[in-house]
């Protein structure tokens, strides 16, 4: 069983940047498709970004395109989410997720992912 731990969240002013990290233990995630999701208070969990196991394919929510970059370091079993020009409406708990279906493509569908971290809080002040 893979365990995912997110870090890098915090309080940031609107317009600033944060880099979230997701590290894995228990199993290597080098062959897994990985995704980032977020959930704001009182709202449903929503997709942010996902990356294929080799890192050659990425997808983003329209709301973050051009401002966020997902990347991975399979040697260190980590996935990152660089977020720039953050907006107050992006205050949420950010979750990392792993899909271990062999050959799967990056997906925005939460149900495709098998393992989730506990999340890291991102608060964007205006």
N, C-alpha and C positions, 0 to 999 in steps of 0.2 A: 504494500500500500504506500502510495506517495503522499507525503505531507508537504503542503505549500505554506509558506510564510511570507506575507507582504510587509514591506517597510518603506519608509521615505515620506509618509504622509505628514501633515502638519498644518499649521496656520500660515496662510500666505495672502498677500494683498492681490487684488485684481490686477491683471496685467503681468504678473510675475510667473515664474516657472517652478515646477517640481519634477523630480525624477523618482518614480516609484520602482521598487525592486521586488521581485518574487523569487525566493530561493526554495529549492526542493531538497527533500531528504527522504530516505527510505527506498527510493528508486530513482534512476536517472530519468530526466524528462527529455533527453536529447532526441527521442523519436516521437515525442508527443506534439500535437498541435496545442498551442497555448493561447489563452484569451484573457482580456481584462474587461470587467464589468463594473458598474457602479450602481449604488442605490442611495437615493436621497430620502430624507425623512418623509414618510407618508406616500412614497412613490414606489413603483415596481422597479425591480432590478433591470438595468438597461445595458446594452452592449456598448463597449467603447472601441476595442481593437482586438485583432487576433493575428497570429503568425503561424506559418507552417513549420513543420519540424526542422526543415533545413534553413528556414528563415528567408526563403526566396519569394514567398507569397505573403502579402499582408492585406488586411481589409480594415476599414475604419468606419465608424458611425459618421454620418454626414456632419453632425454637429462638431466633430473634432478634426475633420480633415484639414490638413494644412497647418494644424497647431500641435498635433500629437504624433509621436513616433514610437512604434513598438519595435523592440529588438530583442535578441537573445544571445546568450553565450553558453553554448552547450557544454563547453569544457568546464564551466563553473556551475552548470545546471541552474542558470538564472535567466529570468526574463525581465525586461525593463519597459517602463512606459514613461517617456519624456513628454511632459505637458507644458506647453508655452501659452502665454497670453490667457491665463486662467480667468474665468468669469465667476461671479458670485453664485450663479445658478449651477455651478459645477461642484458645489459643496455636496459631499456624499462620502459614503464608505466605498472604497475601491477594492475589488476582489480580483484575485488571480485564479484562473481555472485551467485544468488540464484535460485534454481529450486524448485517450490512448488508443483509439481505433486506428489500426495500421493504415497509413495512406490517406487519412482524412484530410479534407481541405479546411482552411480556416472558416469558421462559421460564426454568425451573430446569434445563433440559437443557443440559449443557455442549456437546454435539455441535451445538447450534444456532448456536454462536458461531464466528466466523471468525478473529478475531484476539485475541491474548492478550498481556498485559504480562509482565514478568519476575517480578513479585511484590514485595511488601514484607513484611518479617517483623514480626509482632505477637507479643509475649511478655507474658503476663499472669501475674504472680507472686501467690502466695497470702499 
